Every structure is written in structure tokens, then in C-alpha cells.
């Protein structure tokens, strides 16, 4: 049998630690993005904290705004925040899936190498 030039699959403890680190990074990105949205809605649309929070949460989750933007500054902020939110959400999901996909590909490669 031919010796593999690739490392063995790391233990599950290593995988779970990588998954936890990436989960923390994804949560920090979401919390930071939510904070930017709350501050922006509060500043540009003069909404209270809870109204700003629900607007930012709805945009970040892809559901759409709750309150209507009246001023040009509010409309500009809402459109830029919506574009940013889409990118932030996709990026956070990518951070969560990186360790899973990496482990799957590593295992698949070792299985093919072993045949």
C-alpha cells in the first residue's frame, strides 16, 4: 500500500474548537452589523432604540424594513445598510461552514487516497 503524503484527519476536539472559533467570529460580525444598523436608524430616521433594533434586525435577516424612510439621508443609509447586510450575512454563514467543508473535503481526500 502506498504511503499517503497527506496528514491524517485531525481529532474531533480540534474540529469542534475550530467550529467554536468560527462561530464566535460569525456572531461578532452579526452583532457589529446589528449595532451599526441600530445606530444608523436611530441617527438618520430618529427612531427609538427598540424601533431601530427591529428595523436593523429585519434588514439583516433579509425580511425588509418596518418603518418608511422619509429623508434623503435615511433612504441612503437604508439602501447602503441593506447592501452591507446581505454581504455580512453571507460572510457569517461562510465562516460557520468553513470548518465543516474543510473536514469533509479532507476526509473525502483521505478516503480516495486510501483506495
C-alpha positions in Angstrom: 0.0 0.0 0.0 1.2 3.4 -1.0 2.0 5.8 1.9 -0.1 9.0 1.9 1.7 12.3 1.7 -1.3 13.9 3.4 -1.8 14.3 7.2 -4.4 12.2 9.0 -7.7 13.6 9.9 -7.4 15.9 13.0 -9.3 14.7 16.1 -12.8 15.8 16.6 -11.7 18.0 19.5 -9.7 20.1 17.1 -12.6 20.3 14.7 -15.0 21.5 17.4 -12.5 24.1 18.6 -12.3 25.5 15.0 -16.0 25.4 14.7 -16.4 27.4 18.0 -13.8 30.0 16.9 -15.6 30.5 13.7 -19.0 30.7 15.4 -17.6 33.4 17.7 -16.3 35.3 14.6 -19.7 35.0 12.9 -21.6 36.2 16.0 -19.2 39.1 16.4 -19.8 40.1 12.8 -23.6 39.8 13.2 -23.6 41.8 16.5 -21.3 44.5 15.0 -23.6 44.7 11.9 -26.7 44.9 14.1 -25.1 47.7 16.2 -24.3 49.7 13.0 -27.9 49.3 11.9 -29.3 50.4 15.2 -27.1 53.5 15.4 -27.8 54.4 11.8 -31.6 54.0 12.1 -31.5 56.0 15.3 -29.5 58.8 13.8 -31.0 59.1 10.3 -34.6 58.1 11.0 -34.8 59.5 14.6 -36.3 56.2 15.8 -36.1 54.9 19.4 -33.9 52.1 20.4 -36.4 49.3 20.0 -37.7 50.6 16.7 -34.1 50.9 15.4 -33.4 47.4 16.6 -36.3 45.9 14.8 -35.5 47.7 11.6 -31.9 46.7 11.7 -32.8 43.1 12.6 -35.3 42.8 9.8 -32.9 44.2 7.2 -30.0 42.0 8.5 -32.2 38.9 8.3 -33.4 39.7 4.8 -37.0 40.4 5.7 -37.1 44.1 4.8 -37.6 47.3 6.7 -40.5 48.0 9.1 -40.5 51.8 9.0 -40.5 54.0 5.9 -37.6 56.3 5.3 -38.7 59.9 4.7 -35.5 61.9 4.3 -32.8 61.5 1.7 -30.2 60.7 4.3 -32.4 58.0 5.8 -33.0 56.5 2.3 -29.3 56.5 1.5 -28.4 54.9 4.8 -31.2 52.3 4.5 -30.1 51.3 1.0 -26.4 51.1 1.9 -27.2 49.1 5.1 -29.3 46.7 3.1 -26.5 46.0 0.7 -24.0 45.7 3.5 -26.3 43.4 5.5 -26.5 40.9 2.6 -22.8 40.7 2.4 -22.4 40.4 6.2 -25.0 37.6 6.4 -23.4 35.6 3.6 -19.9 36.2 5.2 -21.1 35.0 8.6 -22.6 31.8 7.1 -19.3 31.2 5.2 -17.4 31.5 8.5 -19.7 28.9 10.0 -19.4 26.5 7.1 -15.6 26.7 6.6 -14.6 24.0 9.2 -17.4 21.7 8.1 -16.5 21.8 4.5 -12.8 21.6 5.2 -13.2 18.5 7.3 -15.5 16.9 4.7 -13.0 17.5 1.9 -10.1 16.3 4.0 -11.9 13.1 4.9 -13.0 12.6 1.3 -9.5 13.1 0.1 -8.1 10.6 2.6 -10.7 8.1 1.5 -9.8 8.5 -2.1 -6.1 8.3 -1.3 -6.6 5.1 0.6 -8.3 3.3 -2.3 
